[in-house]
């Protein structure tokens, strides 16, 4: 009959404890025996989102997996044996704030009730496929098996390893979908969620014994497991895998940097005979270098050390409190949102008429002065103005807000420099009263700065064209991730795992400018989202759209959902030229460009500079690259010759700089300070220890704080003496930091540690170490 073929005797149901109607339907209409209908309380069979809003009792269907999975007695007795596969929520009440999961106020019934029902797809698959859990169903098991293969781990051999393999299978698949949807690993919002998940995959594989890169193979098998149901995963495979590899590479560098900091900390602890890593060092590694705390714990345990975990947690808590304080401080600088709600209640939704008008008569509905509602504002006061209708565009969708003037019927003038929408539909015009007194309720004339608006519109249309051109060149994955459209200039952000080749930037620029010459019509149309998608209009990830959307079309070439202002024809842009292409984060690139008069002015200046260079070098324009390359090579040759001479002079004068050694037993101690750069100091120390096998060489710069390099000859290492122990003792006495290898270390001493004092103490210090 279209069912799953379950034995009805294995199905149990639960209902809310006083839901007699549901219990009656299950028993009398569906035929479930009363002994397999169990009543449960608020904690189990009453659903809400945990915040004020819709809620209601629920009824759940459970499948009995059998005696091997636990004790009998239904879901109340053992939810490991009885697996929930279906839920029906009777959404009929409104809950209030406060209380716990099973104790909150019910404020009344919903005006429109509904039943929210759904099946656990993967739980059902696990039952039908006869596997232990959702991680072993056909799609997920492919990923789990790949993780086991890469890490040479046997699934089922050890519970701890099984948990890690399940984490990898679940997270790798989720990461593939997030990357496909355009999410980029980052430090905020959904990007941070993705980054945490990817790093947990890498970390789990490391704990399974795999040190080599693995994310590409795990993402690829995730795509393979789901591409039949989600073909877009295959379409975007290259972009998804490239972004994952970029994040893994960055994280591995984080691990490398953090490991180096860890080794430095351990060396200092060893020299000081301390076995607990201070919380401050752990916090620095985590906060500054992104080194995972749990990895610090693991590495410390391997070295027989412990970590001040309580101190670390305290520092993390203090950091969170600082962040909250900063957020409150920033919020305090803004007007209370309640004042905008009051303005919206008084005025209603602002009617925007700025797509086809640069000025409009309107009523001054509300004034906000100093964060509060006001009846009037005089000359010199900073104000926020709410009109009943406006030609001013409010900043949004990457487009800056308009500027201009509002002139009242009594002649007062407000100079507007920005327009925002703190509440959807409420346009707030910010500015200064430059003449007279404006009064709430007056009729006004609102006029935008038309020249500035046109320049912004050129930039916005150019952004659409650049977006489309990049998608043509780089593929459909090059979707806009951010933009700013300002007068005569724009920036455009998009995902790309690597820098865009300069030749491709030229191609994109030429493509756009060719279409400017064709002077394509730029048109708008309002339609449903479904119709917009049907005609191929581009919607931006992360943007919110209503039921009706506005589609901007540039000829038949580019179609995009957009609420901004644009030119009437592509030719009105004049010219578009790129200024730069750069990285603004892992996997995210940014291009900046000029449009119209700004672009023309820039190109004219570039042409002038180019002419000056060709005249200066006495070459034709096309010969400039070769000429400059030749000059640079000659400069490098000259610099190389100078460096060789410097090195020769240094070595020839080495004996005078280093001075005579001091004998300490069978060792020779060379201690000196000199006005040298670090490379020269290192070279001198290395040369001296190389010429004297049983030597200890300590070189310092004359700067404050002094840089220090310690070198030990091959015959002097041993018996408690090596470069690390010497440097550690110097740091202990004079402050500072540093590290390195037994034969050579580098660091800096504390401020005020005079070289003469250090050198004077050296013989006693070395003798004590022996």
C-alpha positions in Angstrom: 0.0 0.0 0.0 3.0 2.4 -0.4 4.3 1.9 3.1 7.7 0.8 4.3 6.7 -2.8 5.2 7.2 -2.4 8.9 5.7 -4.9 11.3 2.9 -2.9 13.0 3.8 -4.6 16.3 7.1 -2.8 16.3 5.6 0.7 16.2 4.9 2.7 19.4 3.5 6.2 19.8 3.6 8.8 22.4 1.2 11.7 23.1 1.1 14.7 25.4 -0.1 13.6 28.9 -3.6 15.2 28.6 -4.1 14.8 24.8 -7.0 12.3 24.9 -8.0 13.2 21.4 -4.7 12.0 19.9 -4.7 8.9 22.0 -8.2 8.1 20.9 -7.4 8.5 17.2 -4.3 6.3 17.5 -6.2 3.5 19.2 -9.7 3.6 17.8 -9.1 4.9 14.2 -5.6 3.6 13.5 -5.6 0.5 15.7 -2.5 1.0 17.9 -3.0 -1.1 21.1 -3.4 1.0 24.2 -0.3 -0.7 25.7 1.9 0.8 22.9 0.5 4.3 23.4 2.5 6.2 26.1 1.8 9.6 27.6 4.6 12.0 28.3 5.0 15.5 29.8 6.1 18.9 28.7 9.8 18.0 28.4 9.2 15.2 25.8 5.9 15.9 24.1 5.4 19.6 24.0 7.3 21.6 21.4 8.4 25.2 21.3 11.5 27.0 19.9 12.6 28.0 23.4 11.5 31.6 22.9 8.2 33.3 22.8 6.1 32.2 19.8 4.1 29.3 18.4 4.0 26.0 20.4 1.9 23.0 21.0 1.7 19.4 22.1 3.1 16.7 19.9 2.7 13.0 19.1 5.7 10.9 18.1 6.1 7.5 16.3 8.9 5.1 17.5 10.3 2.0 16.0 11.2 -0.9 18.3 14.7 -2.1 17.1 14.6 -5.2 19.3 16.0 -6.8 22.4 19.6 -6.4 21.3 19.3 -2.6 21.6 17.9 -2.3 25.2 15.3 -3.1 27.7 11.5 -3.4 26.9 8.9 -1.0 28.0 8.5 1.5 25.1 10.2 4.9 24.6 9.7 5.9 28.2 11.9 2.9 29.2 14.7 3.1 26.6 15.1 5.5 23.7 18.2 3.7 22.4 16.0 0.7 21.6 12.9 2.7 20.6 14.0 5.1 17.8 11.8 8.1 17.0 11.1 8.2 13.3 8.2 10.6 13.0 6.8 13.7 14.8 3.5 15.6 14.6 3.4 19.0 16.3 -0.1 20.4 16.9 0.8 24.1 16.6 -2.1 25.8 18.5 -0.7 27.9 21.3 1.4 31.1 21.9 4.0 30.8 24.6 5.4 33.6 26.7 9.0 34.4 27.8 10.9 32.8 30.6 10.8 29.5 32.3 12.6 26.3 31.4 12.0 23.8 28.6 9.1 22.3 30.4 7.9 25.3 32.4 6.8 28.4 30.6 3.6 30.4 30.4 0.9 29.7 27.7 -0.5 33.1 26.7 -3.4 31.9 24.5 -4.4 30.1 21.3 -3.1 30.9 17.9 -5.6 32.5 15.5 -4.4 30.1 12.7 -3.6 26.6 13.9 -1.6 24.0 11.9 0.0 20.5 12.2 3.8 20.5 11.6 4.7 16.9 10.6 7.9 15.3 9.5 9.9 12.1 9.2 13.5 11.6 10.3 14.8 10.7 6.8 18.2 9.3 7.8 16.7 7.5 10.8 14.2 5.8 8.5 17.0 4.9 6.1 19.0 3.4 9.0 16.0 1.2 9.9 15.3 0.2 6.3 18.9 -0.6 5.6 19.3 -2.5 8.8 22.3 -0.6 10.1 23.2 0.5 13.6 22.9 4.3 13.2 22.6 7.1 10.7 26.3 7.2 10.1 26.3 3.8 8.6 23.6 4.4 6.0 24.8 4.1 2.4 25.5 7.8 1.7 27.3 8.6 4.9 29.2 5.3 5.1 31.1 6.2 2.0 32.6 9.2 3.7 33.2 7.3 7.0 35.0 4.5 5.0 37.2 7.0 3.2 38.2 8.6 6.6 39.0 5.2 8.0 41.1 4.3 4.9 43.0 7.6 5.0 43.8 7.2 8.7 44.4 3.5 8.6 41.7 3.0 11.2 39.3 0.1 11.5 35.7 1.2 12.2 34.2 -0.7 15.0 37.5 -1.5 16.7 37.5 1.3 19.3 34.6 3.5 20.4 36.8 6.7 20.7 38.0 6.2 17.1 34.4 5.4 15.9 33.2 8.7 17.4 35.9 10.6 15.5 35.1 8.9 12.2 31.4 9.7 12.6 32.3 13.4 13.3 34.4 13.4 10.1 31.7 11.8 8.0 29.0 14.2 9.3 31.1 17.4 9.2 32.8 16.8 5.9 29.4 16.3 4.2 28.0 19.4 5.9 31.0 21.5 4.8 30.5 20.4 1.2 26.9 21.7 1.3 27.9 25.0 3.0 30.7 25.7 0.5 28.3 24.8 -2.3 25.8 27.4 -1.0 28.5 30.1 -1.1 29.6 30.2 2.5 33.3 31.0 3.0 35.2 30.1 6.1 35.6 33.2 8.3 35.6 34.5 11.8 31.9 35.7 11.9 28.4 34.3 11.5 28.0 31.3 9.2 31.6 31.6 8.0 32.8 30.9 11.6 30.4 27.9 11.8 31.9 26.5 8.6 35.5 27.2 9.8 34.9 25.4 13.1 33.5 22.4 11.4 36.3 22.1 8.8 38.9 22.5 11.6 37.2 19.8 13.6 37.4 17.5 10.6 41.1 18.1 10.3 41.6 17.9 14.0 39.7 14.6 14.2 41.8 13.1 11.4 44.9 14.2 13.2 43.7 12.4 16.4 43.1 9.3 14.2 46.8 9.5 13.3 46.8 11.3 9.9 49.2 14.2 9.7 48.9 14.7 5.9 46.3 16.9 4.1 43.0 15.1 3.8 40.2 17.6 3.3 40.1 17.4 -0.5 39.6 13.6 -0.5 36.9 13.8 2.2 35.0 16.7 0.4 35.3 14.8 -2.9 33.8 11.6 -1.5 31.1 13.7 0.2 30.1 15.2 -3.2 30.2 11.7 -4.8 27.8 10.4 -2.1 25.2 13.2 -2.6 25.6 14.4 -6.2 22.8 12.3 -7.6 20.3 14.0 -5.3 22.0 17.4 -5.5 23.6 17.8 -8.9 24.8 21.3 -8.1 27.5 19.7 -5.9 29.0 18.2 -9.1 28.7 21.5 -11.0 30.5 23.4 -8.2 32.9 20.6 -7.3 36.1 22.5 -8.3 35.2 25.6 -6.4 34.1 23.6 -3.3 37.3 21.6 -3.2 39.5 24.6 -3.8 37.9 26.5 -1.0 38.3 23.5 1.4 42.0 23.1 0.4 42.6 26.8 1.0 41.1 26.6 4.5 43.1 23.4 5.3 46.3 25.0 4.1 45.7 28.1 6.3 44.9 25.9 9.3 48.0 23.8 8.8 50.0 27.0 8.8 48.3 27.9 12.1 49.3 24.6 13.5 52.9 25.1 12.4 53.1 28.6 13.9 51.4 27.5 17.1 53.7 24.5 17.4 56.7 26.8 17.1 55.3 29.0 19.9 54.6 25.9 22.0 58.3 24.7 21.6 59.6 28.1 22.6 57.4 28.0 25.7 58.5 24.4 26.6 62.2 25.4 26.2 61.7 28.3 28.7 59.8 26.0 31.1 62.6 23.4 30.9 65.3 25.9 31.7 63.3 27.2 34.6 62.4 23.7 35.9 58.6 24.4 35.6 56.1 21.7 34.5 52.9 23.8 34.2 52.4 25.9 31.1 51.0 29.3 32.3 47.5 30.3 31.2 48.8 33.5 29.6 51.0 31.5 27.2 48.2 29.1 26.3 45.8 32.1 25.8 48.3 33.9 23.6 48.6 30.8 21.4 44.9 30.4 21.1 43.9 34.1 20.8 46.7 35.5 18.7 47.7 32.4 16.6 44.4 30.5 16.6 46.1 27.4 18.1 43.4 25.0 19.4 43.3 24.7 23.2 42.7 20.9 23.1 45.8 20.5 20.9 47.9 22.4 23.4 46.6 20.0 26.1 47.5 17.0 24.0 51.0 18.2 23.1 51.6 19.1 26.8 50.7 15.7 27.9 53.0 14.1 25.4 55.9 16.1 27.0 54.9 15.3 30.6 53.6 18.8 31.2 50.3 20.1 32.4 48.3 23.3 31.4 46.8 25.9 33.7 43.3 25.1 32.2 41.4 27.0 34.9 43.5 30.1 34.3 42.9 29.8 30.6 39.2 29.5 31.0 39.3 32.6 33.2 41.1 34.6 30.5 38.7 33.4 27.9 35.8 34.5 30.1 37.4 37.9 30.6 37.9 38.3 26.9 34.2 37.5 26.3 33.2 40.1 28.8 35.4 42.7 27.1 33.8 41.8 23.8 30.3 42.2 25.3 31.4 45.6 26.8 32.7 46.7 23.5 29.4 45.7 21.8 27.4 47.6 24.5 29.7 50.6 24.0 29.1 50.6 20.2 25.4 50.1 20.7 25.3 53.1 23.2 26.6 55.3 20.4 23.4 54.6 18.3 20.0 55.9 19.0 17.7 53.5 20.8 15.8 51.4 18.3 12.6 52.2 20.2 12.7 55.8 18.9 12.6 54.5 15.3 9.7 52.2 16.2 7.9 55.2 17.6 8.6 57.1 14.4 7.3 54.2 12.3 4.1 54.1 14.4 3.6 57.8 13.9 4.4 58.0 10.2 4.0 54.4 8.8 6.0 53.0 6.0 8.0 55.5 3.9 6.9 55.5 0.3 10.0 55.5 -1.9 9.6 57.2 -5.3 13.3 57.7 -6.1 13.5 55.2 -9.0 12.0 57.7 -11.4 12.1 61.1 -9.5 14.8 63.2 -8.0 12.5 65.4 -6.0 9.2 65.1 -4.3 6.8 67.0 -2.0 6.1 65.2 1.3 5.0 65.7 4.8 7.6 65.9 7.6 6.3 63.0 9.7 8.8 62.8 12.5 12.0 64.5 13.8 14.6 62.8 15.9 17.1 65.0 17.8 19.7 63.6 20.3 18.2 60.1 20.1 14.6 61.2 21.0 11.5 62.4 19.2 11.3 66.2 18.8 8.7 68.7 17.6 11.2 71.0 15.9 14.9 71.6 15.2 16.8 74.9 14.8 19.7 76.0 12.7 22.9 74.1 13.6 21.2 71.1 15.1 21.9 67.6 13.9 18.6 65.8 13.0 17.1 62.6 11.7 14.1 63.3 9.5 11.3 60.9 8.6 9.1 61.8 5.6 5.9 60.3 4.4 7.4 59.8 1.0 11.0 60.3 -0.4 13.1 60.3 -3.5 16.2 59.6 -1.3 17.6 56.1 -1.6 18.4 54.5 1.8 21.7 52.6 1.9 21.3 48.9 1.1 22.3 46.1 -1.2 25.8 47.6 -1.4 24.6 51.1 -2.6 25.3 54.1 -0.5 22.4 56.3 0.6 21.6 59.6 -1.2 22.5 63.1 -0.1 20.7 66.3 -0.8 18.3 68.8 0.8 15.0 69.0 2.5 13.4 72.5 2.2 10.3 73.2 4.4 7.3 75.4 3.5 8.6 78.1 5.8 12.0 78.2 4.1 14.0 76.1 6.6 16.7 73.9 5.0 18.1 70.6 6.2 21.3 69.4 4.5 21.1 65.6 4.2 24.3 63.6 4.1 23.0 60.0 4.7 19.9 57.9 4.6 19.4 54.6 6.4 16.6 52.1 7.2 17.0 51.2 10.9 13.6 49.5 10.6 12.4 47.9 7.4 10.4 50.4 5.4 11.4 53.4 7.5 13.7 55.8 5.7 15.7 58.0 8.1 17.4 61.1 6.6 20.4 62.2 8.6 21.7 65.8 8.3 22.0 69.3 9.8 19.6 72.2 9.8 21.6 74.9 8.0 18.9 77.6 7.9 15.7 78.3 9.8 13.6 75.9 12.0 12.0 72.7 10.8 8.8 71.6 12.4 7.1 68.3 12.5 4.0 68.2 10.3 5.2 70.7 7.8 5.0 70.2 4.0 8.5 69.9 2.6 10.3 69.5 -0.8 12.9 66.7 -0.7 15.6 67.0 -3.4 18.5 64.6 -3.9 22.0 65.5 -5.2 21.3 64.4 -8.8 24.9 64.4 -9.9 25.9 62.2 -7.0 23.0 59.8 -7.6 23.9 59.4 -11.3 27.5 58.7 -10.3 26.3 56.0 -7.8 23.9 54.6 -10.3 26.7 54.2 -12.9 28.7 52.3 -10.3 25.8 50.0 -9.4 25.1 49.2 -13.1 28.8 48.6 -13.5 28.8 46.1 -10.6 26.1 44.1 -12.2 28.1 44.0 -15.5 31.3 43.0 -13.7 29.4 40.3 -11.8 28.0 38.8 -15.0 31.4 39.0 -16.8 33.2 37.3 -13.9 30.7 34.5 -13.9 31.2 34.1 -17.6 35.0 33.9 -17.2 35.3 32.0 -13.8 32.1 30.0 -13.8 28.8 30.3 -12.0 30.5 30.0 -8.7 31.9 33.6 -8.9 28.8 35.0 -7.2 28.8 38.3 -5.5 29.6 38.1 -1.8 29.6 41.8 -1.1 29.8 45.2 -2.8 29.9 48.9 -2.4 28.6 51.3 -5.0 29.8 54.9 -4.4 30.0 57.9 -6.6 32.2 57.0 -9.6 33.8 53.9 -7.9 32.9 50.4 -6.7 34.2 47.4 -5.0 33.0 43.8 -5.7 33.8 40.7 -3.6 33.5 37.2 -4.9 34.7 33.7 -4.0 37.9 32.4 -5.7 40.5 30.1 -4.2 43.3 32.0 -5.9 44.2 35.4 -7.4 42.5 36.1 -10.7 45.1 36.2 -13.5 45.9 39.6 -14.8 45.0 38.5 -18.3 41.6 37.5 -17.1 41.1 40.9 -15.4 41.9 42.5 -18.8 39.3 40.2 -20.5 36.6 41.0 -18.0 37.3 44.8 -18.3 37.3 44.5 -22.1 34.0 42.5 -22.0 32.3 45.1 -19.9 33.5 48.1 -22.0 32.5 46.4 -25.2 29.0 46.2 -23.9 29.1 49.9 -23.0 29.7 50.6 -26.6 26.7 48.5 -27.5 24.6 50.8 -25.3 22.3 48.0 -24.0 19.0 49.1 -22.4 18.9 48.8 -18.6 15.3 48.0 -17.6 13.4 47.1 -14.5 10.5 44.6 -14.0 8.5 43.6 -11.0 7.5 39.9 -10.7 7.3 37.0 -8.3 10.4 35.2 -7.2 9.4 32.1 -9.0 9.0 34.0 -12.3 12.4 35.8 -11.7 14.1 32.4 -11.3 12.3 31.1 -14.4 13.8 33.8 -16.6 17.3 33.2 -15.1 17.6 36.2 -12.9 20.5 36.1 -10.4 19.6 36.1 -6.7 22.4 36.9 -4.2 23.2 34.5 -1.4 22.3 35.9 2.0 20.0 38.6 0.7 16.3 38.7 1.8 13.7 39.1 -0.9 9.9 39.6 -0.6 7.2 37.7 -2.5 7.5 40.4 -5.3 11.0 41.2 -6.5 12.5 43.8 -8.8 14.6 42.4 -11.7 17.2 44.6 -13.4 18.1 43.5 -16.9 21.0 44.8 -19.0 19.8 43.9 -22.5 19.3 40.2 -22.6 22.8 39.6 -21.2 22.5 40.1 -17.4 19.5 39.7 -15.1 19.7 40.2 -11.4 17.3 40.8 -8.5 18.1 44.3 -7.2 16.5 47.1 -5.3 19.1 49.8 -6.2 19.2 52.6 -8.8 20.7 52.3 -12.2 21.4 54.1 -15.5 18.9 53.8 -18.4 21.6 52.5 -20.9 24.9 50.7 -20.4 26.6 53.4 -22.5 25.9 56.0 -19.8 28.7 54.4 -17.8 31.2 55.9 -20.2 34.2 53.6 -19.3 35.0 51.1 -16.6 38.6 50.4 -15.4 39.9 48.2 -12.7 42.1 49.6 -10.0 43.1 46.5 -8.1 42.4 42.8 -7.4 43.3 41.5 -3.9 42.5 39.0 -1.2 40.3 40.1 1.7 40.2 36.7 3.4 40.6 33.0 2.7 38.9 32.2 -0.6 37.5 35.7 -1.1 38.8 38.2 -3.7 38.0 41.9 -4.2 38.2 44.0 -7.3 37.9 47.8 -7.1 37.0 49.8 -10.1 36.3 53.3 -11.3 33.4 54.3 -13.6 32.6 57.3 -15.8 34.4 60.6 -15.3 36.4 59.1 -12.4 37.7 56.3 -14.7 38.4 58.7 -17.5 40.4 61.0 -15.2 42.4 58.1 -13.8 43.2 56.8 -17.3 44.3 60.2 -18.5 46.7 60.5 -15.5 48.0 57.0 -16.2 48.6 58.0 -19.8 50.5 61.1 -18.8 52.7 59.2 -16.4 53.4 56.6 -19.0 54.5 59.3 -21.5 56.8 60.8 -18.9 58.5 57.4 -18.2 59.0 56.7 -21.9 60.6 60.1 -22.4 62.8 59.6 -19.4 64.0 56.2 -20.5 64.1 57.1 -24.2 62.1 54.1 -25.3 58.8 53.4 -27.1 55.8 52.4 -24.9 55.9 48.8 -26.2 59.6 48.5 -25.2 59.1 49.7 -21.6 58.7 46.3 -19.9 62.0 45.0 -21.4 63.8 48.3 -20.6 62.6 48.3 -16.9 63.4 44.6 -16.6 67.0 45.3 -17.8 67.4 48.1 -15.3 66.2 46.0 -12.4 68.6 43.2 -13.3 71.5 45.7 -13.3 70.3 47.0 -10.0 70.2 43.5 -8.5 73.8 42.9 -9.8 75.0 46.1 -8.2 73.3 45.2 -4.9 74.8 41.7 -5.0 78.3 43.2 -5.6 77.8 45.6 -2.7 76.7 42.7 -0.4 79.7 40.6 -1.4 82.0 43.4 -0.6 80.3 44.0 2.8 80.7 40.4 3.6 84.3 40.4 2.6 85.0 43.5 4.8 83.2 41.9 7.7 85.1 38.6 7.6 88.4 40.3 7.1 87.8 42.3 10.2 86.2 39.5 12.2 89.0 39.0 14.6 89.0 42.7 15.6 85.2 42.7 16.1 85.0 39.4 18.0 88.2 39.9 20.1 90.2 37.3 22.0 88.5 34.4 23.8 88.4 33.8 27.5 89.4 30.2 28.5 86.9 28.4 30.7 88.4 24.9 31.3 88.9 23.4 27.9 86.4 25.8 26.3 87.0 29.1 24.6 84.4 31.8 25.3 84.0 34.6 22.7 81.8 37.4 23.8 81.3 40.7 21.9 78.9 43.4 21.0 78.9 45.4 17.7 76.9 47.8 15.7 75.7 45.2 13.2 72.5 44.1 11.6 71.1 40.7 12.6 72.3 38.9 9.5 75.8 40.2 9.9 75.8 39.2 13.6 74.6 35.7 12.8 77.3 35.3 10.1 80.0 36.4 12.5 78.9 34.1 15.2 78.6 31.1 12.8 82.0 31.9 11.3 83.7 32.1 14.8 82.1 28.8 16.1 82.9 27.1 12.8 86.6 28.0 13.1 86.8 27.0 16.8 85.3 23.6 17.5 85.4 23.9 21.4 83.9 27.4 21.5 81.0 29.3 23.0 80.2 32.4 21.0 77.8 35.1 22.2 77.2 38.1 20.0 75.0 41.1 20.9 73.9 44.2 19.0 74.4 47.6 20.7 70.7 48.4 20.3 68.2 48.5 23.3 66.8 45.9 23.6 69.8 44.1 22.4 69.5 41.2 19.9 71.5 38.2 20.9 72.9 35.2 19.0 74.5 32.2 20.8 76.6 29.7 18.9 78.3 26.5 20.2 81.1 24.7 18.4 80.6 21.0 17.7 83.2 20.1 20.3 81.6 22.2 23.1 78.1 20.7 23.1 77.4 18.4 26.1 77.9 18.4 29.8 74.9 20.8 30.3 76.2 23.2 27.7 74.4 24.0 24.5 73.1 27.2 22.8 69.6 26.7 24.2 70.8 26.4 27.8 73.1 29.4 27.5 70.4 31.6 26.0 67.8 30.4 28.6 70.2 31.4 31.4 70.8 34.8 29.9 67.0 35.4 29.6 66.6 34.2 33.2 69.1 36.8 34.4 68.4 39.7 32.1 64.8 39.1 30.7 63.9 38.7 27.1 62.8 35.9 24.8 64.2 33.6 22.2 64.8 30.0 21.1 66.5 27.8 18.5 68.6 24.7 18.2 71.3 23.3 20.5 74.1 24.6 18.1 72.7 28.1 17.6 69.9 30.2 19.1 68.6 33.7 18.6 66.6 36.1 20.7 66.5 39.5 22.4 67.3 40.5 25.9 65.1 42.7 28.2 65.1 46.5 27.8 68.0 48.1 29.7 70.2 45.0 29.6 73.5 46.7 28.8 75.9 44.7 26.6 78.9 45.5 28.9 77.1 44.0 31.9 76.0 40.9 29.9 79.5 40.3 28.6 81.0 40.9 32.1 78.7 38.2 33.6 79.3 35.7 30.8 82.4 33.8 32.2 80.7 33.2 35.5 77.4 32.1 33.8 79.2 29.6 31.6 81.3 28.3 34.5 78.1 27.7 36.5 76.4 25.8 33.7 79.5 23.5 33.4 
